[in-house]
Amino acid sequence: MADRSPLIEAFLAEAGWQAATRKPLAGDASFRRYERVEREGEIAVLMDAAPPEEDVRPFINITNHLRQLGYSAPNILAENIDAGFLLLEDLGDDTFTNALAAGADEEALYKSAVDVLIDLHSRPTVVAVPDGLERYDEDKYLTEASLLTEWYLSGILGSDVSDMTKSDYLAIWRKLIPEIDTSAETMVLRDFHADNLMWLPDRGGVQKCGLLDYQDAVIGTPAYDLMSLLEDARRDLKPGLAAHLLDYYFAAFPDLDQDDFKKTYSILAAQRHCKVIGIFSRLASRDGKYDYLVHIPRAWKLLERVCYLPELTILREWLDAHIPADKRTSPTPNLRA
C-alpha cells in the first residue's frame, strides 16, 4: 500500500488536529486501518479507508442513522470522502472481548447488546432502516455461502472442487434460503459480535453498548444479528447463556412465532458459519492474515451442532461427504500464487 502519511497529515491539519500524535490501533478483516490520534489531551480515532478498495459513505450513512436512533455509534468529527478518511469519536478500548477478558460480567454485557436489538426490532421498518440499504437477498446468501467451497476446500485444503460439487452445494442453499422467514424486516448490522461491540457502562440504557463495523448493513430478518451475537466463532459463551438470552429476546416480543424464528435463526447460523469459515480461510490464503485460522475449529463445531437440526439434514449430508470430520481443522493454508 502506498504511503498515505502526507495525506493523513493534511487531513488532520484541515480538521484542526495538526501536530497530533498518532498510534496504530488493531485493524480488522478489511483493508481499513485505524490510528488513535491525540492533541492536548483530546483523543480521536482516524479511519483510513483507502479507495477504491474501501468507501466511507456507507459508514457515514449508517453512523448518522444509528445516532439519530439514539445508539452509541461514534460521532463523526471530520471527513474526507474522496480520500477515504474519517475522524471519529474514540469509544475506548473496552470491546466486549477486552472487557470480558478483564473480568466484566458476561451476562450484563450480552444483555446490553440484546437490548439494542430489542429496541431496534421494536421500531417500524420505515424507521429502523435508513435510505439506500440493499436487501439481504438470495444472491448475497449464495455468494457468502460459496466462500466455503472456494476458500476452505480450495485455499485451505487444496482440494480440486468440481463444478458439480459446487452446483450441488448451492442447490442445497437454494432449498434452504426460501425457508427463511422474511415477514418482518429491519436493519441488519451483519457483524454484530463481541469484537465489534463496546462496553460503555457509564452511559445509560441502550447506549451502554457501543457499535462498530456496521458499514455493510442490509435490510433483512431480525433473527440475523441475534444469531451473529450468540453464534460467535470468536469466543465461547458460558453454558446456557445463549438459550437464556434467546428467551430474554422472546419475552420482549410475546406475539412472535418462536418456532418460525428458531428455524430461521438456525438456517442463518449455518449459512453464516459456512461464510465465516470461508472468510477466515481467504484472509489466510489470499491476504496473509493467519490469526483468524485459530477460530475455524470453533466455527466448525458451531456448524456441526446446528446441522443436526432436521431442516439442515441435507447440508449435513453434503458436508459429511465432501468435508469429513478429519478435514475440519485449521492447518497451514495452501497458499495461492
Rosetta blueprint (number, residue, H / E / L):
1 M L
2 A L
3 D L
4 R L
5 S H
6 P H
7 L H
8 I H
9 E H
10 A H
11 F H
12 L H
13 A H
14 E H
15 A L
16 G L
17 W L
18 Q L
19 A L
20 A L
21 T E
22 R E
23 K E
24 P E
25 L E
26 A L
27 G L
28 D L
29 A L
30 S L
31 F L
32 R L
33 R E
34 Y E
35 E E
36 R E
37 V E
38 E E
39 R E
40 E L
41 G L
42 E E
43 I E
44 A E
45 V E
46 L E
47 M E
48 D E
49 A L
50 A L
51 P L
52 P L
53 E L
54 E L
55 D L
56 V L
57 R H
58 P H
59 F H
60 I H
61 N H
62 I H
63 T H
64 N H
65 H H
66 L H
67 R H
68 Q H
69 L L
70 G L
71 Y L
72 S E
73 A L
74 P L
75 N L
76 I E
77 L E
78 A E
79 E E
80 N E
81 I L
82 D L
83 A L
84 G L
85 F E
86 L E
87 L E
88 L E
89 E E
90 D L
91 L L
92 G L
93 D L
94 D L
95 T E
96 F H
97 T H
98 N H
99 A H
100 L H
101 A H
102 A L
103 G L
104 A L
105 D L
106 E H
107 E H
108 A H
109 L H
110 Y H
111 K H
112 S H
113 A H
114 V H
115 D H
116 V H
117 L H
118 I H
119 D H
120 L H
121 H H
122 S L
123 R L
124 P L
125 T H
126 V H
127 V H
128 A H
129 V L
130 P L
131 D L
132 G L
133 L L
134 E L
135 R E
136 Y L
137 D L
138 E H
139 D H
140 K H
141 Y H
142 L H
143 T H
144 E H
145 A H
146 S L
147 L H
148 L H
149 T H
150 E H
151 W H
152 Y H
153 L H
154 S H
155 G H
156 I H
157 L L
158 G L
159 S L
160 D L
161 V L
162 S L
163 D H
164 M H
165 T H
166 K H
167 S H
168 D H
169 Y H
170 L H
171 A H
172 I H
173 W H
174 R H
175 K H
176 L H
177 I H
178 P H
179 E H
180 I L
181 D L
182 T L
183 S L
184 A L
185 E L
186 T E
187 M E
188 V E
189 L L
190 R L
191 D L
192 F L
193 H L
194 A H
195 D H
196 N H
197 L E
198 M E
199 W E
200 L L
201 P L
202 D L
203 R L
204 G L
205 G H
206 V H
207 Q H
208 K H
209 C E
210 G E
211 L E
212 L L
213 D L
214 Y L
215 Q L
216 D L
217 A L
218 V E
219 I E
220 G E
221 T L
222 P L
223 A H
224 Y H
225 D H
226 L H
227 M H
228 S H
229 L H
230 L H
231 E L
232 D L
233 A L
234 R L
235 R L
236 D L
237 L L
238 K L
239 P L
240 G L
241 L H
242 A H
243 A H
244 H H
245 L H
246 L H
247 D H
248 Y H
249 Y H
250 F H
251 A H
252 A H
253 F L
254 P L
255 D L
256 L L
257 D L
258 Q H
259 D H
260 D H
261 F H
262 K H
263 K H
264 T H
265 Y H
266 S H
267 I H
268 L H
269 A H
270 A H
271 Q H
272 R H
273 H H
274 C H
275 K H
276 V H
277 I H
278 G H
279 I H
280 F H
281 S H
282 R H
283 L H
284 A H
285 S H
286 R L
287 D L
288 G L
289 K L
290 Y H
291 D H
292 Y H
293 L H
294 V H
295 H H
296 I H
297 P H
298 R H
299 A H
300 W H
301 K H
302 L H
303 L H
304 E H
305 R H
306 V H
307 C L
308 Y L
309 L L
310 P H
311 E H
312 L H
313 T H
314 I H
315 L H
316 R H
317 E H
318 W H
319 L H
320 D H
321 A H
322 H H
323 I L
324 P L
325 A H
326 D H
327 K H
328 R L
329 T L
330 S L
331 P L
332 T L
333 P L
334 N L
335 L L
336 R L
337 A L
